[in-house]
Amino acid sequence: MPKSPATKSEDGIVVTADFIAVIDGSTSKTTRRHCHTMTNGRYAMTVIADYIGHMKADTSCHQFCTGVTAAIRSKYLPFWRRDKEAVIDRLRQHPEERLCASAAIYSRLRREVWLVGDCQCLIGGQRYENAKPYETVLAAHRAEKIKQLLSRGMTIDELQANDVARETIIPEMLTSMQGQNQTYAVIDGFPVAEHHVPVITLDFQPWEVVLATDGYPFLCPTLAESEQRLRQQMLDDPLNAGPLFQATKGLKPGNNSFDDRTYIRFKV
């Protein structure tokens, strides 16, 4: 479900005979585009979805990380580019210009869930997440700024229409992105920091599994309950700056949520 009825989602779902995955393409923080027909986040999601769709059944988490990295990297280096070293060096120094996404993947053969980046899952009702380490700090900075602005007379409606509090944390966000695939893992065409990728192994008893992107602030065992909790959050705190949930962005006028969202539930 895209956050805006006017845009295509940067999230995606892949279901094959051997894998189930949700993918969260990252919102661009730059005007640079790697594809003329879609956003960087959606482009990253489609490349990763295609890669998962063709994976061999026995693919390991490590093999996925190396293979999908090469798939993204290939989009930086079209055959006609002669300055390939310069392109990669530029992207090495400016991670905000990379294609970037996170994914939660279930392997049927290995009975494993891989959390590569900022996605979440429920396994037998227990929640697992792999949030970016800087998100909580930046969300708190934004919430404090919103508190200050409201105290000075700005309204919630005005801040929804023009999130100046988010603008104040963009420089911090860009600085924090230097930690991509160093202090946290993402899929961005550079080697995945696999020591930051949780691999959750399921035994052979029956399990109910939920995979979801971070568009659900409160992940619940059913889609209906997760949606209801999201709606309540948007009603109670459309700026996402309150005590229950803080985020680096809020609900914009005309949108149905603050972020794209994806949810899939299955039994194994």
LINQUIBEL-V191254 format. One record per backbone hydrogen bond with DSSP energy under -1.0 kcal/mol. NH is the residue of the N-H (numbers start at 0). CO is the residue of the C=O. E is the energy in kcal/mol with one decimal. If there is no record, write none. Layout:
NH;CO;E  NH;CO;E
This chain:
6;3;-1.6  11;22;-2.1  13;20;-2.5  15;18;-3.0  19;105;-1.7  20;13;-2.7  21;103;-2.1  22;11;-2.7  23;101;-2.9  24;9;-2.6  25;99;-2.7  42;38;-2.5  43;39;-2.7  44;40;-2.1  45;41;-2.4  46;42;-2.2  47;43;-2.3  48;44;-2.6  49;45;-2.2  50;46;-1.9  51;47;-2.7  52;48;-2.2  53;50;-1.2  54;51;-1.5  58;55;-1.9  63;59;-2.5  64;60;-2.7  65;61;-2.3  66;62;-2.5  67;63;-3.1  68;64;-1.4  69;65;-1.7  70;66;-1.9  71;67;-2.2  72;68;-2.8  73;69;-2.0  74;71;-1.4  75;72;-1.5  80;77;-2.0  86;82;-2.1  87;83;-2.3  88;84;-2.3  89;85;-2.3  90;86;-2.1  91;87;-2.3  92;88;-1.7  93;89;-1.6  96;93;-2.1  97;94;-1.7  100;186;-1.6  101;23;-1.9  102;115;-2.4  103;21;-2.3  104;113;-2.3  105;19;-3.3  106;111;-2.7  107;17;-2.8  110;106;-1.5  111;106;-1.1  112;199;-2.3  113;104;-2.8  114;197;-2.1  115;102;-2.7  116;114;-1.1  118;116;-1.9  119;211;-2.5  120;127;-2.5  121;209;-2.1  122;125;-2.4  123;207;-2.5  125;122;-1.7  127;120;-3.0  129;118;-1.2  137;133;-2.5  138;134;-2.7  139;135;-1.9  140;136;-2.1  141;137;-2.5  142;138;-2.4  143;139;-2.2  144;140;-2.0  145;141;-2.5  146;142;-2.2  147;143;-1.9  148;144;-2.5  149;145;-2.7  150;146;-1.8  151;147;-1.0  152;149;-1.3  153;148;-2.1  158;154;-2.0  159;155;-2.2  160;156;-2.1  161;157;-2.0  163;161;-2.2  166;162;-1.5  167;163;-1.2  168;165;-1.2  172;168;-2.6  173;169;-2.6  174;170;-2.0  175;171;-2.6  176;172;-1.5  177;174;-1.5  178;175;-2.1  179;176;-1.9  180;183;-2.1  181;178;-2.5  182;178;-1.8  183;178;-1.4  186;100;-2.7  193;191;-2.0  195;192;-2.4  196;193;-1.8  199;112;-2.9  201;110;-3.0  208;265;-3.3  209;121;-2.7  210;263;-2.5  211;119;-2.4  212;261;-1.8  215;212;-1.2  225;221;-2.0  226;222;-2.8  227;223;-2.2  228;224;-2.4  229;225;-1.9  230;226;-2.7  231;227;-2.3  232;228;-2.0  233;229;-2.3  234;230;-2.0  235;231;-2.8  236;232;-2.8  239;236;-2.0  246;239;-2.1  250;237;-3.3  254;251;-2.0  255;2;-2.4  256;2;-1.0  260;0;-2.2  263;210;-2.1  265;208;-2.5  267;206;-2.8
